[in-house]
Amino acid sequence: MGILKSFFTNCAHPQGRMGRAMLRFMNLCHAPLTNWGLNLIDYQDGWTMLDIGCGGGATLKRLLKRSKDSQVYGIDISEESVAKARKVNAELLDKRVFVRQGSAEELPYEDGKFDLVTAVETVNFWPNLPDCLQEVCRVLKPGGKYAIMVEVVDNDSKWTDLCDGMTAYSPEQLQKLLADAGFVNIEIHRKKPSNAAIIGMKPLCI
Ligand SMILES: C[S@@+](CC[C@H](N)C(=O)[O-])C[C@H]1O[C@@H](n2cnc3c(N)ncnc32)[C@H](O)[C@@H]1O
């Protein structure tokens, strides 16, 4: 495996020294997409929020700033990501920020816990995405929002070839998958040709 491919394969599951470098890189490089996507949400004070595939924890910090007196949870399958996210959020760790290792396939949270769930540059790596989306719906409060942000929006083989374990979805495919999982009012927002946010709501009555 070439050095570039080894590095980018760490997007799927950061591990070791290269994984740590990738987490630093992603905390910086995903800032424009993440800030743009997070600004599409109308926040209220005191929200409880979850970032799935939290990587190096920069999104957790960004979420905290948007809702006063909020609590922010992060989950990631990678031990390296969890360690970095905890370090980046050390000041408020276990007070307002809670980070644990786990998968989107089986979220260790009770039904209806969250006002907002986010997923930045991560759904492309989730196995069995339809089941994962049902899990997201389960942990949201009725009326809660789910925001997916992605940079690769079409079948762009440049990235899927470079990064093992990655599936490219178009915004329309993600919109359909969200609808199939029970989400409503699903909007697609585009920033530039390769940046998209797909935001859906858990129905108020189900
Ligand atoms: C490309 S990185 C993005 C990290 C972060 N969201 C960001 O924007 O910088 C993808 C992250 O998703 C995590 N991930 C992959 N599959 C996952 C799963 N099934 N459940 C939870 N996290 C997962 C990876 O470990 C990795 O940290």
The ligand as an SDF file (V2000), in Angstrom:
LIG
                    3D

 27 29  0  0  0  0  0  0  0  0999 V2000
  -13.0580   11.0100    8.1820 C   0  0  0  0  0  0  0  0  0  0  0  0
  -13.1010   10.8590    9.9280 S   0  0  0  0  0  0  0  0  0  0  0  0
  -14.0510   12.3080   10.3870 C   0  0  0  0  0  0  0  0  0  0  0  0
  -13.8530   12.6780   11.8150 C   0  0  0  0  0  0  0  0  0  0  0  0
  -14.5940   13.9340   12.2830 C   0  0  0  0  0  0  0  0  0  0  0  0
  -16.0430   13.7760   12.1900 N   0  0  0  0  0  0  0  0  0  0  0  0
  -14.1530   15.1380   11.5360 C   0  0  0  0  0  0  0  0  0  0  0  0
  -14.9640   15.7790   10.8530 O   0  0  0  0  0  0  0  0  0  0  0  0
  -12.9520   15.4690   11.6000 O   0  0  0  0  0  0  0  0  0  0  0  0
  -14.2710    9.5510   10.1730 C   0  0  0  0  0  0  0  0  0  0  0  0
  -14.4140    9.1370   11.6190 C   0  0  0  0  0  0  0  0  0  0  0  0
  -15.5420    8.2440   11.7070 O   0  0  0  0  0  0  0  0  0  0  0  0
  -15.1930    7.1810   12.5790 C   0  0  0  0  0  0  0  0  0  0  0  0
  -16.0550    6.0350   12.2920 N   0  0  0  0  0  0  0  0  0  0  0  0
  -15.9840    5.2060   11.2110 C   0  0  0  0  0  0  0  0  0  0  0  0
  -16.9350    4.2610   11.2790 N   0  0  0  0  0  0  0  0  0  0  0  0
  -17.6450    4.5020   12.4210 C   0  0  0  0  0  0  0  0  0  0  0  0
  -18.7520    3.8640   13.0370 C   0  0  0  0  0  0  0  0  0  0  0  0
  -19.3250    2.7600   12.5100 N   0  0  0  0  0  0  0  0  0  0  0  0
  -19.2180    4.3730   14.1960 N   0  0  0  0  0  0  0  0  0  0  0  0
  -18.6240    5.4660   14.7670 C   0  0  0  0  0  0  0  0  0  0  0  0
  -17.5650    6.0970   14.2250 N   0  0  0  0  0  0  0  0  0  0  0  0
  -17.0820    5.6290   13.0590 C   0  0  0  0  0  0  0  0  0  0  0  0
  -13.7190    6.9450   12.3120 C   0  0  0  0  0  0  0  0  0  0  0  0
  -13.0880    6.2420   13.3490 O   0  0  0  0  0  0  0  0  0  0  0  0
  -13.2040    8.3730   12.1420 C   0  0  0  0  0  0  0  0  0  0  0  0
  -12.7790    8.9490   13.3660 O   0  0  0  0  0  0  0  0  0  0  0  0
  1  2  1  0
  2  3  1  0
  2 10  1  0
  3  4  1  0
  4  5  1  0
  5  6  1  0
  5  7  1  0
  7  8  2  0
  7  9  1  0
 10 11  1  0
 11 12  1  0
 11 26  1  0
 12 13  1  0
 13 14  1  0
 13 24  1  0
 14 15  1  0
 14 23  1  0
 15 16  2  0
 16 17  1  0
 17 18  1  0
 17 23  2  0
 18 19  1  0
 18 20  2  0
 20 21  1  0
 21 22  2  0
 22 23  1  0
 24 25  1  0
 24 26  1  0
 26 27  1  0
M  CHG  2   2   1   9  -1
M  END
$$$$
